[in-house]
Amino acid sequence: MAGHFSPHQLRHSYATHLMDNGAPLEVIQSLLGHEKSETTRIYAELSGKQRHEHYSKFF
């Protein structure tokens, strides 16, 4: 359904945008209220563009 978002989708989007704009994982972790960084990594996946940029740097 267009225009309907779950709280999970909003949290994931928020975390991804923060990471794409250079926010450190620890800051994102604090903002989301996670105790473990592993939990934050689930929400803060790199976007396709960001992933491509990192890949290009190393290969």
mmCIF file of the N, C-alpha and C atoms, coordinates in Angstrom:
data_MODEL
# 
_entry.id   MODEL 
# 
loop_
_atom_site.group_PDB 
_atom_site.id 
_atom_site.type_symbol 
_atom_site.label_atom_id 
_atom_site.label_alt_id 
_atom_site.label_comp_id 
_atom_site.label_asym_id 
_atom_site.label_entity_id 
_atom_site.label_seq_id 
_atom_site.pdbx_PDB_ins_code 
_atom_site.Cartn_x 
_atom_site.Cartn_y 
_atom_site.Cartn_z 
_atom_site.occupancy 
_atom_site.B_iso_or_equiv 
_atom_site.pdbx_formal_charge 
_atom_site.auth_seq_id 
_atom_site.auth_comp_id 
_atom_site.auth_asym_id 
_atom_site.auth_atom_id 
_atom_site.pdbx_PDB_model_num 
ATOM 1   N N  . MET A 1 1  ? 0.829  -1.187 0.000  1.00 0.00 ? 1  MET A N  1 
ATOM 2   C CA . MET A 1 1  ? 0.000  0.000  0.000  1.00 0.00 ? 1  MET A CA 1 
ATOM 3   C C  . MET A 1 1  ? 0.871  1.247  0.000  1.00 0.00 ? 1  MET A C  1 
ATOM 4   N N  . ALA A 1 2  ? 0.675  2.072  -0.961 1.00 0.00 ? 2  ALA A N  1 
ATOM 5   C CA . ALA A 1 2  ? 1.441  3.316  -1.048 1.00 0.00 ? 2  ALA A CA 1 
ATOM 6   C C  . ALA A 1 2  ? 1.057  4.253  0.083  1.00 0.00 ? 2  ALA A C  1 
ATOM 7   N N  . GLY A 1 3  ? 2.073  4.833  0.720  1.00 0.00 ? 3  GLY A N  1 
ATOM 8   C CA . GLY A 1 3  ? 1.809  5.806  1.767  1.00 0.00 ? 3  GLY A CA 1 
ATOM 9   C C  . GLY A 1 3  ? 1.675  5.237  3.167  1.00 0.00 ? 3  GLY A C  1 
ATOM 10  N N  . HIS A 1 4  ? 1.694  3.923  3.294  1.00 0.00 ? 4  HIS A N  1 
ATOM 11  C CA . HIS A 1 4  ? 1.585  3.312  4.624  1.00 0.00 ? 4  HIS A CA 1 
ATOM 12  C C  . HIS A 1 4  ? 2.922  2.699  5.000  1.00 0.00 ? 4  HIS A C  1 
ATOM 13  N N  . PHE A 1 5  ? 3.428  3.069  6.158  1.00 0.00 ? 5  PHE A N  1 
ATOM 14  C CA . PHE A 1 5  ? 4.715  2.572  6.612  1.00 0.00 ? 5  PHE A CA 1 
ATOM 15  C C  . PHE A 1 5  ? 4.579  2.038  8.025  1.00 0.00 ? 5  PHE A C  1 
ATOM 16  N N  . SER A 1 6  ? 5.307  0.972  8.294  1.00 0.00 ? 6  SER A N  1 
ATOM 17  C CA . SER A 1 6  ? 5.314  0.421  9.644  1.00 0.00 ? 6  SER A CA 1 
ATOM 18  C C  . SER A 1 6  ? 6.371  1.133  10.473 1.00 0.00 ? 6  SER A C  1 
ATOM 19  N N  . PRO A 1 7  ? 6.258  1.073  11.796 1.00 0.00 ? 7  PRO A N  1 
ATOM 20  C CA . PRO A 1 7  ? 7.312  1.658  12.643 1.00 0.00 ? 7  PRO A CA 1 
ATOM 21  C C  . PRO A 1 7  ? 8.687  1.057  12.337 1.00 0.00 ? 7  PRO A C  1 
ATOM 22  N N  . HIS A 1 8  ? 8.727  -0.225 12.042 1.00 0.00 ? 8  HIS A N  1 
ATOM 23  C CA . HIS A 1 8  ? 9.998  -0.877 11.711 1.00 0.00 ? 8  HIS A CA 1 
ATOM 24  C C  . HIS A 1 8  ? 10.608 -0.253 10.450 1.00 0.00 ? 8  HIS A C  1 
ATOM 25  N N  . GLN A 1 9  ? 9.811  -0.020 9.425  1.00 0.00 ? 9  GLN A N  1 
ATOM 26  C CA . GLN A 1 9  ? 10.310 0.580  8.187  1.00 0.00 ? 9  GLN A CA 1 
ATOM 27  C C  . GLN A 1 9  ? 10.835 1.992  8.437  1.00 0.00 ? 9  GLN A C  1 
ATOM 28  N N  . LEU A 1 10 ? 10.156 2.740  9.276  1.00 0.00 ? 10 LEU A N  1 
ATOM 29  C CA . LEU A 1 10 ? 10.598 4.102  9.579  1.00 0.00 ? 10 LEU A CA 1 
ATOM 30  C C  . LEU A 1 10 ? 11.925 4.093  10.342 1.00 0.00 ? 10 LEU A C  1 
ATOM 31  N N  . ARG A 1 11 ? 12.065 3.192  11.316 1.00 0.00 ? 11 ARG A N  1 
ATOM 32  C CA . ARG A 1 11 ? 13.322 3.081  12.071 1.00 0.00 ? 11 ARG A CA 1 
ATOM 33  C C  . ARG A 1 11 ? 14.468 2.672  11.150 1.00 0.00 ? 11 ARG A C  1 
ATOM 34  N N  . HIS A 1 12 ? 14.209 1.721  10.273 1.00 0.00 ? 12 HIS A N  1 
ATOM 35  C CA . HIS A 1 12 ? 15.224 1.260  9.335  1.00 0.00 ? 12 HIS A CA 1 
ATOM 36  C C  . HIS A 1 12 ? 15.654 2.400  8.415  1.00 0.00 ? 12 HIS A C  1 
ATOM 37  N N  . SER A 1 13 ? 14.698 3.124  7.892  1.00 0.00 ? 13 SER A N  1 
ATOM 38  C CA . SER A 1 13 ? 14.988 4.252  7.000  1.00 0.00 ? 13 SER A CA 1 
ATOM 39  C C  . SER A 1 13 ? 15.784 5.332  7.727  1.00 0.00 ? 13 SER A C  1 
ATOM 40  N N  . TYR A 1 14 ? 15.371 5.655  8.942  1.00 0.00 ? 14 TYR A N  1 
ATOM 41  C CA . TYR A 1 14 ? 16.054 6.660  9.763  1.00 0.00 ? 14 TYR A CA 1 
ATOM 42  C C  . TYR A 1 14 ? 17.514 6.262  9.977  1.00 0.00 ? 14 TYR A C  1 
ATOM 43  N N  . ALA A 1 15 ? 17.737 5.033  10.394 1.00 0.00 ? 15 ALA A N  1 
ATOM 44  C CA . ALA A 1 15 ? 19.094 4.554  10.657 1.00 0.00 ? 15 ALA A CA 1 
ATOM 45  C C  . ALA A 1 15 ? 19.936 4.551  9.383  1.00 0.00 ? 15 ALA A C  1 
ATOM 46  N N  . THR A 1 16 ? 19.353 4.127  8.272  1.00 0.00 ? 16 THR A N  1 
ATOM 47  C CA . THR A 1 16 ? 20.077 4.084  7.011  1.00 0.00 ? 16 THR A CA 1 
ATOM 48  C C  . THR A 1 16 ? 20.462 5.481  6.550  1.00 0.00 ? 16 THR A C  1 
ATOM 49  N N  . HIS A 1 17 ? 19.556 6.438  6.679  1.00 0.00 ? 17 HIS A N  1 
ATOM 50  C CA . HIS A 1 17 ? 19.859 7.818  6.292  1.00 0.00 ? 17 HIS A CA 1 
ATOM 51  C C  . HIS A 1 17 ? 20.955 8.406  7.172  1.00 0.00 ? 17 HIS A C  1 
ATOM 52  N N  . LEU A 1 18 ? 20.918 8.111  8.464  1.00 0.00 ? 18 LEU A N  1 
ATOM 53  C CA . LEU A 1 18 ? 21.973 8.592  9.352  1.00 0.00 ? 18 LEU A CA 1 
ATOM 54  C C  . LEU A 1 18 ? 23.327 8.039  8.934  1.00 0.00 ? 18 LEU A C  1 
ATOM 55  N N  . MET A 1 19 ? 23.375 6.739  8.663  1.00 0.00 ? 19 MET A N  1 
ATOM 56  C CA . MET A 1 19 ? 24.635 6.111  8.289  1.00 0.00 ? 19 MET A CA 1 
ATOM 57  C C  . MET A 1 19 ? 25.116 6.642  6.937  1.00 0.00 ? 19 MET A C  1 
ATOM 58  N N  . ASP A 1 20 ? 24.206 6.780  5.978  1.00 0.00 ? 20 ASP A N  1 
ATOM 59  C CA . ASP A 1 20 ? 24.586 7.285  4.659  1.00 0.00 ? 20 ASP A CA 1 
ATOM 60  C C  . ASP A 1 20 ? 25.171 8.690  4.739  1.00 0.00 ? 20 ASP A C  1 
ATOM 61  N N  . ASN A 1 21 ? 24.781 9.438  5.765  1.00 0.00 ? 21 ASN A N  1 
ATOM 62  C CA . ASN A 1 21 ? 25.263 10.805 5.912  1.00 0.00 ? 21 ASN A CA 1 
ATOM 63  C C  . ASN A 1 21 ? 26.418 10.918 6.904  1.00 0.00 ? 21 ASN A C  1 
ATOM 64  N N  . GLY A 1 22 ? 27.008 9.779  7.241  1.00 0.00 ? 22 GLY A N  1 
ATOM 65  C CA . GLY A 1 22 ? 28.238 9.780  8.012  1.00 0.00 ? 22 GLY A CA 1 
ATOM 66  C C  . GLY A 1 22 ? 28.126 9.663  9.516  1.00 0.00 ? 22 GLY A C  1 
ATOM 67  N N  . ALA A 1 23 ? 26.930 9.416  10.042 1.00 0.00 ? 23 ALA A N  1 
ATOM 68  C CA . ALA A 1 23 ? 26.795 9.270  11.495 1.00 0.00 ? 23 ALA A CA 1 
ATOM 69  C C  . ALA A 1 23 ? 27.489 7.985  11.943 1.00 0.00 ? 23 ALA A C  1 
ATOM 70  N N  . PRO A 1 24 ? 28.287 8.052  12.991 1.00 0.00 ? 24 PRO A N  1 
ATOM 71  C CA . PRO A 1 24 ? 28.947 6.851  13.508 1.00 0.00 ? 24 PRO A CA 1 
ATOM 72  C C  . PRO A 1 24 ? 27.916 5.864  14.058 1.00 0.00 ? 24 PRO A C  1 
ATOM 73  N N  . LEU A 1 25 ? 28.247 4.587  13.970 1.00 0.00 ? 25 LEU A N  1 
ATOM 74  C CA . LEU A 1 25 ? 27.359 3.529  14.450 1.00 0.00 ? 25 LEU A CA 1 
ATOM 75  C C  . LEU A 1 25 ? 26.963 3.750  15.914 1.00 0.00 ? 25 LEU A C  1 
ATOM 76  N N  . GLU A 1 26 ? 27.901 4.223  16.721 1.00 0.00 ? 26 GLU A N  1 
ATOM 77  C CA . GLU A 1 26 ? 27.625 4.433  18.144 1.00 0.00 ? 26 GLU A CA 1 
ATOM 78  C C  . GLU A 1 26 ? 26.538 5.491  18.356 1.00 0.00 ? 26 GLU A C  1 
ATOM 79  N N  . VAL A 1 27 ? 26.535 6.523  17.514 1.00 0.00 ? 27 VAL A N  1 
ATOM 80  C CA . VAL A 1 27 ? 25.523 7.578  17.612 1.00 0.00 ? 27 VAL A CA 1 
ATOM 81  C C  . VAL A 1 27 ? 24.162 7.017  17.211 1.00 0.00 ? 27 VAL A C  1 
ATOM 82  N N  . ILE A 1 28 ? 24.130 6.270  16.124 1.00 0.00 ? 28 ILE A N  1 
ATOM 83  C CA . ILE A 1 28 ? 22.877 5.666  15.671 1.00 0.00 ? 28 ILE A CA 1 
ATOM 84  C C  . ILE A 1 28 ? 22.351 4.714  16.732 1.00 0.00 ? 28 ILE A C  1 
ATOM 85  N N  . GLN A 1 29 ? 23.242 3.934  17.316 1.00 0.00 ? 29 GLN A N  1 
ATOM 86  C CA . GLN A 1 29 ? 22.879 2.998  18.380 1.00 0.00 ? 29 GLN A CA 1 
ATOM 87  C C  . GLN A 1 29 ? 22.225 3.736  19.537 1.00 0.00 ? 29 GLN A C  1 
ATOM 88  N N  . SER A 1 30 ? 22.796 4.848  19.937 1.00 0.00 ? 30 SER A N  1 
ATOM 89  C CA . SER A 1 30 ? 22.261 5.644  21.037 1.00 0.00 ? 30 SER A CA 1 
ATOM 90  C C  . SER A 1 30 ? 20.890 6.225  20.683 1.00 0.00 ? 30 SER A C  1 
ATOM 91  N N  . LEU A 1 31 ? 20.761 6.760  19.475 1.00 0.00 ? 31 LEU A N  1 
ATOM 92  C CA . LEU A 1 31 ? 19.494 7.361  19.053 1.00 0.00 ? 31 LEU A CA 1 
ATOM 93  C C  . LEU A 1 31 ? 18.364 6.334  18.979 1.00 0.00 ? 31 LEU A C  1 
ATOM 94  N N  . LEU A 1 32 ? 18.708 5.107  18.590 1.00 0.00 ? 32 LEU A N  1 
ATOM 95  C CA . LEU A 1 32 ? 17.680 4.064  18.503 1.00 0.00 ? 32 LEU A CA 1 
ATOM 96  C C  . LEU A 1 32 ? 17.445 3.365  19.838 1.00 0.00 ? 32 LEU A C  1 
ATOM 97  N N  . GLY A 1 33 ? 18.339 3.607  20.804 1.00 0.00 ? 33 GLY A N  1 
ATOM 98  C CA . GLY A 1 33 ? 18.172 3.013  22.130 1.00 0.00 ? 33 GLY A CA 1 
ATOM 99  C C  . GLY A 1 33 ? 18.571 1.556  22.214 1.00 0.00 ? 33 GLY A C  1 
ATOM 100 N N  . HIS A 1 34 ? 19.484 1.132  21.357 1.00 0.00 ? 34 HIS A N  1 
ATOM 101 C CA . HIS A 1 34 ? 19.935 -0.257 21.374 1.00 0.00 ? 34 HIS A CA 1 
ATOM 102 C C  . HIS A 1 34 ? 21.064 -0.445 22.373 1.00 0.00 ? 34 HIS A C  1 
ATOM 103 N N  . GLU A 1 35 ? 21.046 -1.565 23.067 1.00 0.00 ? 35 GLU A N  1 
ATOM 104 C CA . GLU A 1 35 ? 22.140 -1.890 23.983 1.00 0.00 ? 35 GLU A CA 1 
ATOM 105 C C  . GLU A 1 35 ? 23.332 -2.464 23.237 1.00 0.00 ? 35 GLU A C  1 
ATOM 106 N N  . LYS A 1 36 ? 23.068 -3.232 22.176 1.00 0.00 ? 36 LYS A N  1 
ATOM 107 C CA . LYS A 1 36 ? 24.134 -3.897 21.426 1.00 0.00 ? 36 LYS A CA 1 
ATOM 108 C C  . LYS A 1 36 ? 24.259 -3.310 20.030 1.00 0.00 ? 36 LYS A C  1 
ATOM 109 N N  . SER A 1 37 ? 25.496 -3.119 19.583 1.00 0.00 ? 37 SER A N  1 
ATOM 110 C CA . SER A 1 37 ? 25.728 -2.578 18.237 1.00 0.00 ? 37 SER A CA 1 
ATOM 111 C C  . SER A 1 37 ? 25.263 -3.546 17.160 1.00 0.00 ? 37 SER A C  1 
ATOM 112 N N  . GLU A 1 38 ? 25.238 -4.851 17.465 1.00 0.00 ? 38 GLU A N  1 
ATOM 113 C CA . GLU A 1 38 ? 24.777 -5.837 16.487 1.00 0.00 ? 38 GLU A CA 1 
ATOM 114 C C  . GLU A 1 38 ? 23.321 -5.577 16.101 1.00 0.00 ? 38 GLU A C  1 
ATOM 115 N N  . THR A 1 39 ? 22.519 -5.149 17.056 1.00 0.00 ? 39 THR A N  1 
ATOM 116 C CA . THR A 1 39 ? 21.124 -4.833 16.784 1.00 0.00 ? 39 THR A CA 1 
ATOM 117 C C  . THR A 1 39 ? 21.025 -3.626 15.867 1.00 0.00 ? 39 THR A C  1 
ATOM 118 N N  . THR A 1 40 ? 21.853 -2.635 16.099 1.00 0.00 ? 40 THR A N  1 
ATOM 119 C CA . THR A 1 40 ? 21.842 -1.424 15.282 1.00 0.00 ? 40 THR A CA 1 
ATOM 120 C C  . THR A 1 40 ? 22.237 -1.733 13.850 1.00 0.00 ? 40 THR A C  1 
ATOM 121 N N  . ARG A 1 41 ? 23.171 -2.634 13.680 1.00 0.00 ? 41 ARG A N  1 
ATOM 122 C CA . ARG A 1 41 ? 23.627 -2.976 12.323 1.00 0.00 ? 41 ARG A CA 1 
ATOM 123 C C  . ARG A 1 41 ? 22.485 -3.529 11.474 1.00 0.00 ? 41 ARG A C  1 
ATOM 124 N N  . ILE A 1 42 ? 21.524 -4.171 12.094 1.00 0.00 ? 42 ILE A N  1 
ATOM 125 C CA . ILE A 1 42 ? 20.369 -4.690 11.353 1.00 0.00 ? 42 ILE A CA 1 
ATOM 126 C C  . ILE A 1 42 ? 19.605 -3.539 10.717 1.00 0.00 ? 42 ILE A C  1 
ATOM 127 N N  . TYR A 1 43 ? 19.410 -2.452 11.457 1.00 0.00 ? 43 TYR A N  1 
ATOM 128 C CA . TYR A 1 43 ? 18.667 -1.300 10.959 1.00 0.00 ? 43 TYR A CA 1 
ATOM 129 C C  . TYR A 1 43 ? 19.508 -0.429 10.037 1.00 0.00 ? 43 TYR A C  1 
ATOM 130 N N  . ALA A 1 44 ? 20.778 -0.377 10.277 1.00 0.00 ? 44 ALA A N  1 
ATOM 131 C CA . ALA A 1 44 ? 21.637 0.594  9.599  1.00 0.00 ? 44 ALA A CA 1 
ATOM 132 C C  . ALA A 1 44 ? 22.397 -0.018 8.430  1.00 0.00 ? 44 ALA A C  1 
ATOM 133 N N  . GLU A 1 45 ? 21.708 -0.750 7.588  1.00 0.00 ? 45 GLU A N  1 
ATOM 134 C CA . GLU A 1 45 ? 22.343 -1.314 6.409  1.00 0.00 ? 45 GLU A CA 1 
ATOM 135 C C  . GLU A 1 45 ? 22.723 -0.183 5.459  1.00 0.00 ? 45 GLU A C  1 
ATOM 136 N N  . LEU A 1 46 ? 23.824 -0.376 4.762  1.00 0.00 ? 46 LEU A N  1 
ATOM 137 C CA . LEU A 1 46 ? 24.252 0.627  3.804  1.00 0.00 ? 46 LEU A CA 1 
ATOM 138 C C  . LEU A 1 46 ? 23.335 0.602  2.591  1.00 0.00 ? 46 LEU A C  1 
ATOM 139 N N  . SER A 1 47 ? 23.065 1.753  2.061  1.00 0.00 ? 47 SER A N  1 
ATOM 140 C CA . SER A 1 47 ? 22.282 1.832  0.834  1.00 0.00 ? 47 SER A CA 1 
ATOM 141 C C  . SER A 1 47 ? 23.091 1.277  -0.316 1.00 0.00 ? 47 SER A C  1 
ATOM 142 N N  . GLY A 1 48 ? 22.438 0.990  -1.430 1.00 0.00 ? 48 GLY A N  1 
ATOM 143 C CA . GLY A 1 48 ? 23.127 0.473  -2.611 1.00 0.00 ? 48 GLY A CA 1 
ATOM 144 C C  . GLY A 1 48 ? 24.212 1.415  -3.086 1.00 0.00 ? 48 GLY A C  1 
ATOM 145 N N  . LYS A 1 49 ? 23.953 2.727  -3.087 1.00 0.00 ? 49 LYS A N  1 
ATOM 146 C CA . LYS A 1 49 ? 24.934 3.711  -3.520 1.00 0.00 ? 49 LYS A CA 1 
ATOM 147 C C  . LYS A 1 49 ? 26.148 3.692  -2.600 1.00 0.00 ? 49 LYS A C  1 
ATOM 148 N N  . GLN A 1 50 ? 25.896 3.722  -1.294 1.00 0.00 ? 50 GLN A N  1 
ATOM 149 C CA . GLN A 1 50 ? 26.985 3.723  -0.320 1.00 0.00 ? 50 GLN A CA 1 
ATOM 150 C C  . GLN A 1 50 ? 27.802 2.444  -0.435 1.00 0.00 ? 50 GLN A C  1 
ATOM 151 N N  . ARG A 1 51 ? 27.144 1.313  -0.608 1.00 0.00 ? 51 ARG A N  1 
ATOM 152 C CA . ARG A 1 51 ? 27.821 0.029  -0.731 1.00 0.00 ? 51 ARG A CA 1 
ATOM 153 C C  . ARG A 1 51 ? 28.730 0.049  -1.963 1.00 0.00 ? 51 ARG A C  1 
ATOM 154 N N  . HIS A 1 52 ? 28.233 0.583  -3.069 1.00 0.00 ? 52 HIS A N  1 
ATOM 155 C CA . HIS A 1 52 ? 29.013 0.659  -4.307 1.00 0.00 ? 52 HIS A CA 1 
ATOM 156 C C  . HIS A 1 52 ? 30.243 1.551  -4.117 1.00 0.00 ? 52 HIS A C  1 
ATOM 157 N N  . GLU A 1 53 ? 30.081 2.682  -3.432 1.00 0.00 ? 53 GLU A N  1 
ATOM 158 C CA . GLU A 1 53 ? 31.206 3.589  -3.192 1.00 0.00 ? 53 GLU A CA 1 
ATOM 159 C C  . GLU A 1 53 ? 32.297 2.903  -2.373 1.00 0.00 ? 53 GLU A C  1 
ATOM 160 N N  . HIS A 1 54 ? 31.902 2.178  -1.334 1.00 0.00 ? 54 HIS A N  1 
ATOM 161 C CA . HIS A 1 54 ? 32.887 1.465  -0.505 1.00 0.00 ? 54 HIS A CA 1 
ATOM 162 C C  . HIS A 1 54 ? 33.566 0.368  -1.302 1.00 0.00 ? 54 HIS A C  1 
ATOM 163 N N  . TYR A 1 55 ? 32.791 -0.341 -2.077 1.00 0.00 ? 55 TYR A N  1 
ATOM 164 C CA . TYR A 1 55 ? 33.344 -1.421 -2.889 1.00 0.00 ? 55 TYR A CA 1 
ATOM 165 C C  . TYR A 1 55 ? 34.370 -0.868 -3.866 1.00 0.00 ? 55 TYR A C  1 
ATOM 166 N N  . SER A 1 56 ? 34.034 0.261  -4.493 1.00 0.00 ? 56 SER A N  1 
ATOM 167 C CA . SER A 1 56 ? 34.928 0.880  -5.477 1.00 0.00 ? 56 SER A CA 1 
ATOM 168 C C  . SER A 1 56 ? 36.254 1.315  -4.868 1.00 0.00 ? 56 SER A C  1 
ATOM 169 N N  . LYS A 1 57 ? 36.253 1.695  -3.601 1.00 0.00 ? 57 LYS A N  1 
ATOM 170 C CA . LYS A 1 57 ? 37.475 2.136  -2.933 1.00 0.00 ? 57 LYS A CA 1 
ATOM 171 C C  . LYS A 1 57 ? 38.478 0.998  -2.755 1.00 0.00 ? 57 LYS A C  1 
ATOM 172 N N  . PHE A 1 58 ? 37.953 -0.206 -2.557 1.00 0.00 ? 58 PHE A N  1 
ATOM 173 C CA . PHE A 1 58 ? 38.819 -1.323 -2.192 1.00 0.00 ? 58 PHE A CA 1 
ATOM 174 C C  . PHE A 1 58 ? 39.079 -2.305 -3.324 1.00 0.00 ? 58 PHE A C  1 
ATOM 175 N N  . PHE A 1 59 ? 38.333 -2.185 -4.413 1.00 0.00 ? 59 PHE A N  1 
ATOM 176 C CA . PHE A 1 59 ? 38.518 -3.147 -5.524 1.00 0.00 ? 59 PHE A CA 1 
ATOM 177 C C  . PHE A 1 59 ? 38.683 -2.442 -6.833 1.00 0.00 ? 59 PHE A C  1 
# 
